[in-house]
Amino acid sequence: QVQVVESGGGLVQAGGSLRLSCAASESILKINLMNWYRQAPGNQRELVAAITSFGITTYSESVKGRFTISRDSAKNTVYLQMNNLQPEDTAVYYCNAVGRGLGNNWGQGTQVTVSS
């Protein structure tokens, strides 16, 4: 098992930026996949961005070009830089860590609210 804790959510106006952080209790280089998901009220949880232990990144089409996932292995932290935020980005954002022998681990989520 690995514990992950998100931070950095908040209220921002449309066009603004936020950076979310996900701190892991294990070395992120040992975690096969670290993901950012989001869930808006009434919607299913959706994958926003992911980074593998090799540093390969992927994004959903809805955030591509606006969001950037990165990591600092020395801090065991993964980040989600979110630029040009729009009201439709409003959701609870969750960090998820998946690894062989580590299982599927979720954080408690952090609220992002974008006002128009």
N, C-alpha and C positions, 0 to 999 in steps of 0.2 A: 504494500500500500504506500501511496505517497499523498501527502496533504498539499493542497494548493489554496492560496488565499489571494483574492482579487482586491484591488483598490483603484481609486482614481476616477470613479464615476462622479456624475454631478449634473447640474443644469447648465445648458449652454444655448446661446441663440443660434439660429440657422446660419450656416457658413462658418461657424466657429470650430474649435479643435479641442480634443481631449486626448490624454494618454492614459490608457489602462495598464496596470501592472498585475502580474500573476507570479507570486513568490512560491516556489516549490520547496518541499522539505528534503528533496533528494537532488543530486546533481542532474540538471536538465539534459546533460549529454548522455545520461543513462536512460532517459525517457524517450521511447520511440517516436511519440507523437504528442505535441502540445497544441491544443486547439482553443480557439475562441468561438463560443456559440452565443446566440442571443435569442431571447424569447419576449415577444411583445404580447400584451394582453389579448387573449383569444386566438393566438397563433401558436403553431408548433415551434419547438426549439429548432433553430437553423444554424448550420455551420457558417461562420463568417470568414475565418482564416485559420491556417494551420502551418506548423513548422515541424519538420522532422529532426531527428537527432543529427542528420547530415546537413541541416540548414536549408533544406528545400522548402519553399513556401508555396502555398496555394491560397486562393481567395474566391469568395463567391462573386458572381457577376455584379451583384448589387453594390459591392464595396470596392471592386477593383479600380485602382487609380486614385482612391481616396484614403484607404486604410493601408497601413503597413505593419506587418508582424515582424518582430525582431527579438533578439535574446541577448542576455548578458550572462554567460556561463559562470563567470566569477561570482555573480550574485544569485545564481540559480533562479533567474527571473526572466519571464517572457513579457514583452510589451505589445500593446496594440495602439499604434498612433492613428488617431481618427481625425481626418481633416475634412473640411467642407461638409460638416454634419448637417443632416436634413431631418425634419420632423419624423420621417419614416424610419430613421435610425433609432428612435426612442424604443428602449427595451431594457430588460435586465440582461447583462452580459455575464457569461459564465466562462471560467477557465476549466479546461478538461485535460487531464494527463493520462495517456495510455501507454503501457509498457509491458513487455513480457515479464511475467512474474510480479508485476505491480498492479495489474488490474486496470479498471476504468474508474478514474477518480475525478470528482467534481468539487469545485469551490462553492461558496454560498451565494455568489453572484454580486454584481454591483450595478446600481441603477444608472442609466444614462437617459436624460430627458433633454430633448431638443425643442426649443420653442420657436414658433414661426414669427 
